Amino acid sequence: MPTLHRLPNCKIAIYADDHNPPHFHIEGKGWRVLVAIDGLRVLAGNPSKAGAAMDWAASNTALLRTEWQRLNRPRG
């Protein structure tokens, strides 16, 4: 799972071969928030933990989409 960005209290990552909808993980010590790339909607976890990571994601949605597509290619 590539880490796309590190912040002082967490990291932002995307898992390969993960489930839909396209999303990313914000992970800190003892907590995780899953966020949909489109609309930055929190899918699971406590959104209050995600502050600065959500700001970063809002400015980097194109990178998040590109990495999701690279790591989660359709199988056929």
N, C-alpha and C positions, 0 to 999 in steps of 0.2 A: 504494500500500500504506500504509494508515494505521498510524502508530506509536501504540500504545496506552499505552506507558509507557517512560520512559527511566531508566536506572540509570547510575551512574558509568562502568561499563565495557561497557555493552550497551544494546540496546533490544529491546522486545517488539513484534512486528508480526504482522498477518494480511494475506495477499495476497488480492485479489479473484479470483474464478473459479479457485480453486485445487483441487487433487485431494483426494479423501477419503483417509483419515478426517479429520474436522474437527481442525485442528491450528493451532499458532502457531509463529512463528519467534523465536528469541532470537539476536540478531546482534551480534557484537562485531568488533573490528578483526581481520580475517583468519580468523574462525570463525563458524559457524552451527550451532545446535541446533534440530531440529524436534521438537515435543512434541505428542502427542495431547491434546486438551482433556479428553476423558473419561479419567480415571485418571492424567493427567499422565505418561504413558509416553513415554520418549524414543524417537523413531522414527529419528533420524539425528543424527550428531554426537557430540561428547564431552560426556557429562553433567557432568563435573567443572567445565566452564566455566560452567554454568548456575545455580549456587548461589542467589544473592539473587533472580534472576529467577524461579526455581521457587517460592521463598517467596511472591513477589508473585502469581504465577499461582494458587497454592493458595488465596489469599485473594480471588481475583477470577475464579473460574471462570464465574460467571454473566455477567460482562461479556465474557469470551472467547467464550462460546457465543452471546451476542447479536450480537457483532460478526461472528463467523463466518457466522451466518444472514443478517445484513444484506448482507454482501459476497459470499456464495456461494449466492444464491437458485437453486432448481432452474429450469432452462429448459424450456419446454414449447411 
